[in-house]
Amino acid sequence: MRDPRIDFLRFLGLSLIIFAHVDPPNWLFQLRNFDVPLMVLVAGLSFSKAGEIGSYWGYLSKRVKRLLLPMWLFLCVYFLVLHAMWPSHEWLELQNLVGSYALLGVVGVPYVWIIRVFLFVAAIAPAIAGLNQRIKDNRTYLLLLAGAYGLYELLLVVSLDASRASALGKLLALVVYYAIAYSILFALGVRLPQLSQRQVQAVFGTALGIFLALGLGAAMTGSAWPDLQAFKYPPTAYYLSYAVAVSSLLWLAMNPIIETIKRFKQGEKFILFCSRNSMWLYLWHIPFVEFFRALDYSNIGVNFFVAYACAALLAWLQSKLIRLALMPKLKSDNLRRNVKLILTG
C-alpha cells in the first residue's frame, strides 16, 4: 500500500528540482536547496517500506533498469533530436557525450548527476538495510550516522584539495564524496518512520543549530550570509544541515499536510501521478527548460508551468502507450517486467 507522505515528499522534491532549472531569483534558488537531499531521504523512506529485497545483484539490477537505462535511452533520443535541430551544439562534442552517458554532470548534460547519486545509494542500500535491522535503538543508530558524517567531513578536510589536483583525484571525488554523503542521508530516511516525534524534533533542532552556527560564523568573517549552492559540490555540513532541517520539519508536518491534500481529489491524483512517474517526468522536463534557455526567455512562472505541464503530459502519454499499446503484445512476463521498469515510473 502506498504511503501518501512519501508520494507528497517525492512530488515536492521533484517540483523544486524542476523549479531550480528555470533559473528563479537567487533567494528562491537558495531556499529550495533541500530538494536533492529530500529525494534521497524519500528513497530511504520508500526502501524502508519495500520489505525483502532478495539477492543483492537482483536488487541492483532492478535499480539500474529503473535509473540508468531510462537515462541512457532518453539521452539517445535527445541527442539525435539535438543533432537534427542544432548540430553544432556543444553537448554533441565527444567529451560531452561521454560525460553525459557517464553521468558526470561536470561535462555534457548537467542534469544527469542526480542519477549517479541514486546509483551510488542503490549500491549500498542493502548494507544500510542490514545495519538498520541490527541496530534496534534509535539513539544509537542516529549517533552512528552522526559519527559517520563526522568522518566524512574529516575526509573532506584532508583530501578535498588533493582530489582536485589530478584527473584521477577528480574522478574519485565524483564517486567517494557523493556516495558517502548521500548514503548517510539515505540511511536517515530508512530509519525516519521508526523515530518518535521527539527524536525527529531532536534531528531538526540539531541540524538547524549546525546550519545557523555555520552560516553565522561565515557571515561574521565574511561580508554576507553564504550561498548554499557553493557548498553542494561535494555536499558539506552547511548544505546538508539545511536540507536535513527542512526535510525533518516537513516530516513532522506531514499529517496536517496530507489531510489538507485529501480535500482536493484532483490535486491528490496529480501528486500520486507525479510520484509514480517521477523518473520520466524528470527526464522530459529537460528539453523544455533548455528550450527556454536557448530563447533567453526569463518569465519564471511561465517557464516552470510550461516545462512541468509538458513533461507531465509526455510522461502520461508514454505510460498510456506502454500500458495499452505495447504491453498486450509482449508474451514474456520477464520482458513485460523489464519494459515496465525502464519505460514507466
NUMARTOR-38812 format. One record per residue (C-alpha): chain; x, y, z; residue in three letters. Coordinates in steps of 0.25 Angstrom, whole numbers. Layout:
// residues N
A:X:Y:Z:Ala
...
This chain:
// residues 345
A:0:0:0:Met
A:5:14:-4:Arg
A:9:24:7:Asp
A:3:38:3:Pro
A:14:44:11:Arg
A:25:38:2:Ile
A:17:42:-10:Asp
A:16:56:-6:Phe
A:30:58:-2:Leu
A:35:52:-15:Arg
A:25:61:-23:Phe
A:31:73:-15:Leu
A:45:69:-17:Gly
A:43:67:-32:Leu
A:35:80:-33:Ser
A:46:88:-26:Leu
A:57:82:-35:Ile
A:50:86:-48:Ile
A:47:100:-42:Phe
A:62:101:-39:Ala
A:65:98:-54:His
A:56:110:-59:Val
A:66:120:-52:Asp
A:58:126:-41:Pro
A:63:138:-33:Pro
A:75:135:-25:Asn
A:67:136:-11:Trp
A:57:125:-16:Leu
A:68:117:-23:Phe
A:75:117:-9:Gln
A:63:113:-1:Leu
A:59:101:-10:Arg
A:73:95:-8:Asn
A:68:84:1:Phe
A:61:77:-12:Asp
A:72:67:-16:Val
A:75:62:-1:Pro
A:60:61:1:Leu
A:59:52:-11:Met
A:70:43:-5:Val
A:63:43:8:Leu
A:50:39:1:Val
A:57:28:-6:Ala
A:61:23:8:Gly
A:47:24:13:Leu
A:42:16:1:Ser
A:53:6:3:Phe
A:48:4:17:Ser
A:34:1:12:Lys
A:39:-9:2:Ala
A:41:-21:10:Gly
A:50:-32:6:Glu
A:59:-29:-6:Ile
A:64:-42:-10:Gly
A:78:-44:-15:Ser
A:88:-33:-15:Tyr
A:90:-34:-30:Trp
A:76:-35:-33:Gly
A:72:-23:-26:Tyr
A:84:-15:-32:Leu
A:79:-20:-46:Ser
A:65:-14:-44:Lys
A:71:-1:-39:Arg
A:80:0:-51:Val
A:68:-3:-60:Lys
A:60:7:-53:Arg
A:70:18:-53:Leu
A:82:17:-63:Leu
A:75:10:-75:Leu
A:64:21:-75:Pro
A:74:32:-75:Met
A:82:26:-86:Trp
A:70:23:-94:Leu
A:66:38:-92:Phe
A:80:43:-96:Leu
A:80:35:-109:Cys
A:67:41:-113:Val
A:70:55:-108:Tyr
A:84:55:-115:Phe
A:78:50:-128:Leu
A:68:61:-128:Val
A:78:71:-124:Leu
A:87:67:-135:His
A:76:69:-145:Ala
A:72:83:-140:Met
A:85:88:-135:Trp
A:97:80:-140:Pro
A:107:90:-134:Ser
A:102:89:-120:His
A:113:87:-110:Glu
A:107:75:-104:Trp
A:109:68:-116:Leu
A:124:69:-115:Glu
A:131:55:-112:Leu
A:135:59:-98:Gln
A:121:64:-94:Asn
A:115:52:-100:Leu
A:124:43:-92:Val
A:122:51:-79:Gly
A:107:51:-81:Ser
A:106:36:-82:Tyr
A:116:34:-71:Ala
A:106:43:-62:Leu
A:118:52:-59:Leu
A:110:65:-59:Gly
A:122:74:-60:Val
A:123:72:-75:Val
A:111:70:-84:Gly
A:97:69:-79:Val
A:97:75:-65:Pro
A:84:69:-61:Tyr
A:90:55:-60:Val
A:98:55:-48:Trp
A:86:52:-39:Ile
A:84:39:-45:Ile
A:99:36:-41:Arg
A:95:39:-27:Val
A:83:30:-27:Phe
A:92:18:-33:Leu
A:102:20:-22:Phe
A:92:19:-12:Val
A:85:7:-18:Ala
A:99:0:-18:Ala
A:100:2:-3:Ile
A:85:1:1:Ala
A:85:-14:5:Pro
A:97:-12:15:Ala
A:89:0:21:Ile
A:77:-9:22:Ala
A:85:-19:30:Gly
A:90:-8:39:Leu
A:76:-3:41:Asn
A:71:-17:45:Gln
A:83:-20:54:Arg
A:83:-7:62:Ile
A:69:-6:69:Lys
A:72:6:78:Asp
A:69:19:70:Asn
A:78:27:78:Arg
A:90:18:75:Thr
A:86:18:61:Tyr
A:86:33:60:Leu
A:99:34:67:Leu
A:105:25:58:Leu
A:101:33:46:Leu
A:106:46:52:Ala
A:119:39:55:Gly
A:120:34:40:Ala
A:117:48:36:Tyr
A:128:54:45:Gly
A:138:44:38:Leu
A:133:49:24:Tyr
A:135:63:28:Glu
A:149:59:33:Leu
A:152:52:19:Leu
A:148:65:12:Leu
A:157:74:21:Val
A:169:65:18:Val
A:167:61:3:Ser
A:158:71:-4:Leu
A:169:80:-9:Asp
A:177:68:-13:Ala
A:165:62:-20:Ser
A:164:74:-29:Arg
A:179:74:-33:Ala
A:178:62:-43:Ser
A:169:55:-53:Ala
A:169:42:-44:Leu
A:166:50:-32:Gly
A:154:57:-38:Lys
A:149:44:-43:Leu
A:150:38:-29:Leu
A:143:51:-23:Ala
A:131:49:-32:Leu
A:129:35:-26:Val
A:134:35:-12:Val
A:129:48:-6:Tyr
A:115:47:-12:Tyr
A:114:32:-9:Ala
A:117:35:6:Ile
A:109:47:8:Ala
A:96:43:1:Tyr
A:97:29:7:Ser
A:97:35:21:Ile
A:84:43:17:Leu
A:78:30:11:Phe
A:81:23:24:Ala
A:74:34:31:Leu
A:62:33:22:Gly
A:61:18:25:Val
A:60:20:39:Arg
A:51:32:39:Leu
A:38:25:40:Pro
A:43:18:53:Gln
A:47:30:60:Leu
A:38:37:71:Ser
A:33:51:69:Gln
A:42:55:80:Arg
A:54:49:73:Gln
A:50:55:59:Val
A:50:68:66:Gln
A:63:66:72:Ala
A:69:63:58:Val
A:62:76:53:Phe
A:68:84:65:Gly
A:82:79:63:Thr
A:82:81:48:Ala
A:76:95:49:Leu
A:86:98:60:Gly
A:98:94:51:Ile
A:93:101:39:Phe
A:91:114:47:Leu
A:104:113:54:Ala
A:112:111:41:Leu
A:104:122:34:Gly
A:106:132:45:Leu
A:121:128:46:Gly
A:123:130:31:Ala
A:115:143:31:Ala
A:123:149:43:Met
A:136:146:36:Thr
A:131:150:22:Gly
A:122:160:16:Ser
A:109:153:15:Ala
A:102:140:18:Trp
A:108:129:10:Pro
A:100:123:-2:Asp
A:96:109:0:Leu
A:99:105:-15:Gln
A:114:108:-12:Ala
A:114:96:-2:Phe
A:107:86:-11:Lys
A:118:80:-19:Tyr
A:122:72:-12:Pro
A:111:73:-1:Pro
A:117:79:12:Thr
A:111:81:26:Ala
A:105:95:23:Tyr
A:97:90:11:Tyr
A:93:77:17:Leu
A:89:82:31:Ser
A:80:92:24:Tyr
A:74:80:16:Ala
A:72:71:28:Val
A:66:82:36:Ala
A:55:85:25:Val
A:53:71:22:Ser
A:51:67:36:Ser
A:42:79:38:Leu
A:33:74:27:Leu
A:33:60:32:Trp
A:27:66:45:Leu
A:17:74:38:Ala
A:12:62:29:Met
A:-1:59:36:Asn
A:-8:72:34:Pro
A:-2:74:20:Ile
A:-7:60:16:Ile
A:-21:63:22:Glu
A:-21:77:14:Thr
A:-17:70:1:Ile
A:-28:59:3:Lys
A:-39:70:2:Arg
A:-35:73:-13:Phe
A:-37:60:-20:Lys
A:-31:64:-34:Gln
A:-19:70:-27:Gly
A:-17:57:-19:Glu
A:-18:49:-32:Lys
A:-7:59:-39:Phe
A:2:57:-27:Ile
A:1:42:-28:Leu
A:3:42:-43:Phe
A:16:51:-42:Cys
A:21:42:-31:Ser
A:19:29:-39:Arg
A:25:35:-51:Asn
A:36:43:-45:Ser
A:47:38:-53:Met
A:41:40:-67:Trp
A:35:53:-63:Leu
A:49:58:-58:Tyr
A:55:53:-72:Leu
A:44:60:-80:Trp
A:46:74:-73:His
A:60:75:-79:Ile
A:57:79:-93:Pro
A:47:89:-89:Phe
A:56:97:-79:Val
A:67:96:-89:Glu
A:58:102:-100:Phe
A:54:114:-91:Phe
A:69:116:-88:Arg
A:72:116:-103:Ala
A:61:126:-105:Leu
A:67:134:-93:Asp
A:52:135:-88:Tyr
A:52:139:-74:Ser
A:38:138:-69:Asn
A:40:129:-57:Ile
A:25:126:-55:Gly
A:22:122:-70:Val
A:35:114:-71:Asn
A:32:106:-59:Phe
A:18:104:-63:Phe
A:20:100:-77:Val
A:32:91:-74:Ala
A:25:84:-63:Tyr
A:12:82:-71:Ala
A:18:78:-84:Cys
A:27:68:-76:Ala
A:15:62:-69:Ala
A:7:61:-82:Leu
A:18:54:-89:Leu
A:20:44:-77:Ala
A:5:42:-76:Trp
A:5:39:-91:Leu
A:17:30:-90:Gln
A:11:22:-79:Ser
A:-3:20:-86:Lys
A:4:16:-99:Leu
A:13:6:-92:Ile
A:1:0:-84:Arg
A:-9:0:-95:Leu
A:-2:-2:-108:Ala
A:11:-9:-104:Leu
A:9:-18:-92:Met
A:-2:-26:-98:Pro
A:7:-30:-110:Lys
A:18:-35:-100:Leu
A:17:-50:-97:Lys
A:29:-52:-88:Ser
A:26:-48:-73:Asp
A:41:-45:-71:Asn
A:40:-35:-83:Leu
A:28:-29:-78:Arg
A:34:-26:-65:Arg
A:47:-20:-71:Asn
A:39:-11:-81:Val
A:31:-6:-69:Lys
A:43:-3:-61:Leu
A:50:4:-72:Ile
A:39:11:-79:Leu
A:30:15:-68:Thr
A:31:21:-54:Gly
